[in-house]
Amino acid sequence: MRGCRPLGLSWPAVEDEQGRDASRLQLYAYLQPREHHHTYLAIMRLFTSTLLADLSAGEVSSALAAAERDGLIDIGESHIDVVIPRLRQLVEWGNLVHGRRETIAASIAEFQQGSMRYQVSKLAVRVQRDVDELLRVPEGAREVSRELLPAIERGLGELGEALAVAVARGQRDPGSLPARRAREQLAERVTTLFLQHAELAATVRDFYAYLGQILTRHHLAPEEIAGFRNLLVEYIQVVVEDVLRYTPAIAGALTALASGRSELLRLLRPAEQLGLAVERTRGRGEADWQEFTDWFVDRPGNPSQVTALREATTRAIGALLATVRRATTGGGLLPSRRAELVRLAGWLDASTPDRAHAVYAAAFGLHSARNLLPAPEHDGDDEHTPWADGPALDVTVSVRGRGDRGARGRTSRIMDDPITEQGLLAQAREADELREAAAAELAAAAADLDGTTLSGAALGALCELLTLAMAQREGASDPGSATDQVRGLALTLTPAAGTTTRIRSKSGTLTLRDTVLGISRVATGKKVRDAR
């Protein structure tokens, strides 16, 4: 039978794409928390701080010496014998590539490495640029660049005029100087327009990501309430109003420009192809313009980002109002426990370690456990880290606001699943048939237990009755009995000195010393009803 393969997809292509993704993700390996990640970060900043950096291991070592004196990296990380393995590791990850120029070795270790020079790869430059930008981002909200909306509207109007001029001059004389200047001005308008839109979209995403982070907070400090109220009433409202005000004009300009988009892309196409895989500037492809249009214009089944922005704003306003109301009124029907938890945290912060343990145990009733097993391995980073500096633990809303762990809300509706129901009934019937067969086998073997070999199911049923009978005995010399009212089996244990009972099965032999075992049938409730 031939394997099924999706149309238009080949397995080697998928494997090649997965391999490429894996190799690209290795570019982030030097950022993982490890013993020497500060050194890797300093090396990558050194290579990305200059255009076309081409450095040897000795030059990198000299540059790292200054960082070592400033305490940015550990002592000894700038030594040439340490720098060379770091550079080789970065080459293995794909962040650096070997240069082509030779250099004069400054040490025997550098000479043994072939006096190699290093350069930074293209993708590694992007990774390091994003990393430095991320580390510079403050914790607060990012301001939305609302002033870009009228600039985008004007840019689309100017782009339409520039396109008409470029088309007219190109039809008269495509190779003339005015025609080339018209194409350059057209490319300038497109590049500026897409840069403005990219900045606007990035600021909107970052602002609403910060807003979503606020909505997860259950309690607000008193000094934060005024700031969030202004954020709610003024800033969000102004941003949404500006977006809704300029969106119709921008959508109209994009609709008018759609008919001439193919001519626009033709004029922006370079006259000479270099034969290389060149990453084009945004705005030079059909997909770029479609993404730009989808940000402002709705399509059937594909709402625009403006619509998503309006819906997200509505949800955010409701959630922020609830948060502010909860913080100002005490959190609903029951009083808030925030003040008590803050007071307890102050006690723990001011206590000695022994006193803190006692306060914690008294507050939560979580006393130390007594265990005779060896202590488990410590699952933290450092057992000497104070609790205030350790990882934070999320506390559920019910504990923060009400001080209990009880579930709230109505019970979920039970879904009707006939297929699962029939499957469970079939399993129950099969298990019932097996137990009935085991009971019948035991009843048939009751007359000659020593000469019968029981099956595993029959032995299991016997052991269940035997356990119940032995549990009813008050002493080793007392008799015992057990009855299975469902299957109609009764088992009796009678002490008899010198008597040995052996019960053989496929799993082994059960030996009962000084005991006589009896099995008999009894009338069950079902049989009595059938007889009536």
Order of alpha helices (4+ residues) and beta strands (2+ residues): alpha-alpha-beta-alpha-alpha-beta-alpha-beta-alpha-alpha-alpha-alpha-alpha-alpha-alpha-alpha-alpha-alpha-alpha-alpha-beta-alpha-beta-beta-beta-alpha
